[in-house]
Amino acid sequence: MLEVIKAGFLTTVQDLGRVGWARFGIPAAGPSDPFALRAANSLVGNAPQAAGLEITMLGPVLRVSRDCLIAACGAEFDLQVRGLFMPTWQAVFVRAGDEIRFGKRYWGMRAYLAVSGGIVLQEFLGSRATFLAGGFGGLEGRALRSGDKLVLGPIGQDLSGHAGKTWPLAAQPPYSSSPVLRVVLGPQDDYFTPEGLATFLGSEYEITTSSNRMGLRLRGPVVAHRDRVEIVSDGLVPGSVQVPGDGRPIVLMCDHQTTGGYPKIATVIRADLPLLAQCLPGNRVRFREASVAQAQAALRSQEEYFLSGFNL
């Protein structure tokens, strides 16, 4: 078991999400920063799709009932086991009865905790990801509470073979409080004036407090439409940048609605979505145009360390 002593601000069970249900209006959900969850799972020897915890802003206090490995990736917290500070982005051995405490947060928005064996809950539509707005997945479709107990899966490898493994800084996304996000323009960039496109690509935007796992609302220079400010609703993906009638961009995240009627000026490339996931309200972002080929190359580069087996 993994017992929740204190739940933190917003701690949910997440895996890589439920794929294939968007046509029925059901978003994938999953981690806001999938890179960090996959890295944590890899460090403890779990499969990429194993369920872990997404920890937002203020971390939990947990207790394990067996010897296992843990790894915390993403936002930087003071991670303590038995009152001792432990490194993040590294597989750490913990003993039965140990408390895992997330203390002070230094940067970033969300950390991800993987435990060897993964968290075992009943799947909903093929996934254990928590979708809070829908009230399903994870543990009863909700955030964790003090007193919750989560079942851990069997450990299929020698713990000593993974303990101490580290994910190097050079192989992490270039997290920043003011990231430059690469975007592929379209599919409705023709709905905006040349001046509007230049504004979008040449301005700095602030993330507002009206942001969450569904999307990030931005404050900054208005992006001018040509004429119409709405379209016939069509499909959305994580990273879609909608611009409603007020000209203020909205970047969609993992819990986004599956269709929408605002024109999309661009899409943030998949390799840069982790940078957005770690931004706090008040952080600032800029956008830079990229080609589809450049987006694909960036993702391949990001995947190299996963594929290398820690041998880069």
N, C-alpha and C positions, 0 to 999 in steps of 0.2 A: 504494500500500500504506500501511497504518497498522501500524507495527511496534511490538511491545510490548517495551520495554527492561526495565522492572520492572512487575510485574503489580498491585502493591498488595494490599490485604487480600482483597477480593472484588470482582472486576471482571468483568461479564458483558455479552454482547451482548443487547440487548432492543429489540423494537419494541412496538407497541401490543397485541400478544398474539394468540393464536389463538382466534377467536370461533366459537361454534357446535358445540363438541365436548364441552361439559360433560355432555351426556346419555350420552356414552360414558366418563365418568369422567376426562376430560382437562381440567385447569384452563386458563384463558386465559394464565396467567403474565404476561409483559410487565413494565412498570416498576411499582415500588411507588408512585412519584409520577408518574403519567402527565402531569400538567400540566407538570412541569419538562422532561420529554423532548419534549413537543410544542412547548413554547416554544423550546427549543434548536434543534429542527428548523426551526421557523419563522424564526428569526433567520438561519440560514445558507441559507435558500431551499429546504429539502427539503420533500417531501410529509410530512404528519403521521405516516404509518405507516412512514417510513424508520427503519432500524435504527441505533441509537447504542449508547453504553456506559453502563451503570449502575455507578457507582463508590461503594463502601461503605467508610466510615470512614477508610481509608488509601488515598490515591490512587496511580495508576500514573505511570510515565514512558513516553512514547510518542514515536515519530518518524514524520513524514509524508514521503512520497517525491515529493510534487508540491505546487505552490501550491494553497491551498484556504482556506476559511473554517472556523473552529471556533466553537462557543459552548458554555459550561458553565453549566448552570442547576441549581437545587436547593440543596443544602447549600453553604455558603460555604467555599471552599478558597483558599489562595494559588495562583493559576494563573500559571505562568511559561512564557514562550516566548523562546528565545534568552537566558535568564537575566533577562529583564525581566518585571516583574509586569504582568499583564493583567487587565482587569475581567471579572467574571462577568456573566451575563445580558446579554451583548453579543457581536455578531459580530466576531471578531478574524481578521485576515488573517495567515496563516503561509506561509512559503516552503518549497520542497522542501528536505528535509534538516533542518528545524528540529525541535528537541525540545520536547515539551509536557510540562510537569512539574506534578503536583498536589502542593503542599507542605502546609503547616500547615492543618488544618481548624479553623475558628472556631466553627461551629455546624452543626446538622443531621446527618443520618445518611447521606444519599445524594445524590451529584451526578450529573448526566447530561451527557455529552459528545456533541454532534452534529458531524459533519464533512460539509462540502458534498459531495453525491453519495451520502451514506449508506454504510453498511457492507453489502457484498453477500456473502451466504452462501446456501447452498441452503436453501430453505424446507422446513419440516416441518409438514404439515397447514396450509399457507397462511400460515405465520409464521416469522420468524427468532428469535423470543423463546426465551431459554434457560430450560428448566425443569430445575433441578438435581436435584430428587428423582426425576424420570423419566429423566434422562440423555439428553435429546434437545433439539433446537433449538440455536440459537446456533452455537458452535464445538464440535462433538462433544459437545454437551450438558453442557459443563463451564465452570468459571471460566477466565479467561484465564491464561496462564503466560508467563513471560519467554521471548522468542524467537518467540512467535506472530506471524503476519503476516496482516492482514485486508485483503481487497480492497475498494477504494472504488469506488463507482459513478460514472458520468459526470456532469460538472457541466453543468447545463442552463441556466445563467444567467450574466450578467456578475458576477464577484465584487465589483467595485467598487460595484455597485448595492446590495449588502447590507452591506458592511464598515462597521462602526461603528454599525449599528442596535442599539438598546438596548431591553430590556424594562423598563419603569418599575416602580419599587417599588410604586406604587399599584395596578398591575394584577397583582401577584403574590398568591398566597394569603397570608393572615396567619399565617405560620409562627411558632411559639412553642414554648418548652420546657414550657409548661403550657396547652395549648389547651383551649378549650371546644368540644366536638364536638356538633353538632346530630344528633339521631336521630329517626327515625320509629319509634314503638313498634310491636311485633309482629314477626312474625305470631303468636307464642305468648306475648304478654304476659299472657294470662289464666292462664298456668301459675304466676304469681307472686302473692304476697299484696300487698295495698295497701301494707303496710309495706316489702315487698321492692322494689316499684316506686319508692317514695319514697326508699329507700336508694340505689338505682341512680342516680336523677336528682339526688340531693342530696349525694352523696359525692365525694371525690377519690380517684382510683386511680393507683397507681404501676405503670409498665411494668417488668416483671421481665426478668431476663437470659434467661429461657426463651422468648424471642420471636425471630421470624425473618420471612422473606417469606411464610410460611404463615399466621402469626397472631401477635397480641400478647397474652400472658397478663398479667393485671392482678392487683395485690395491693391489698386494701383491704377495706372493710366487706362482710360476706357478704350476698348478695341471697337472700332467703328464697323458696323455692318453696311453692306451696299444698299439693301432695301429690306428684304424680309428678315425677320428675327426668329422665325420658327420654321421647322421642316415637318414633313410627315414622319412620325416617330420611326426610328430604325435602331439597329443594334448598337450596343455599347460594349467596350472592353476596358479593363484596367488601364489607366493612363489616358483615356479619352479626355480631351480638353473642350468642354462645352462653353459657349459664350451666349448667355441669355440676353434679353433685350437691354439690360442695363450696361452691357459691355464689360462686365467683370468676369474673368475666366473662372471656371470650376474644373478642377482635375479630379477625375473619378478614381476611386480606390477599390479595394477588394470586395466591399459590401455594396457596390454600386447597383442601381436598378439596371435591368437588362435592356430596356429600350428608353429612348428619350427624344424629345421634340425640339431641342435646341441644336443649332448647327455646331459642328465640331471643327474647330480651326486646325487641330493637330492632335497627335497621339504621342505621349511620352514613351520613349523606347523601353522595352522590358528591362534592359540592363540597368536603367536609371531609376526604376520604381523603388528599389530599396532606399535610395537617397531621400525620396519624398516621405517614405514611411517613418523616417527618423527625424523629420522636421517638426519643430514645435510651433505653436502660434507665436507670431512675432518674427519668426525666421523669414528670410527673403530668398526668392528664387528668380532665376533668369532662364530664358529658353533660347536654344540654339538649333537651327535647322540641321537635320541629318537626312541622308538617303536611306532607303530600305537596305541597301547593301551595307552601309555603315552600321545600321542597327543590328543586322545579322552578325557582322564581324564583332561588334561589341559584346553580344551575347555569347558567341563562341569563346571569346577571350575570357569572359567571366566564368565560363564552365570549365576551363582548363584544369583548375585545381581539384574540382570534384572528380574529374576523369583521371587525374594523374595518380590517385591513390596516395596522396601526401608525398610525392616524390619530386616535386618541382624544386 
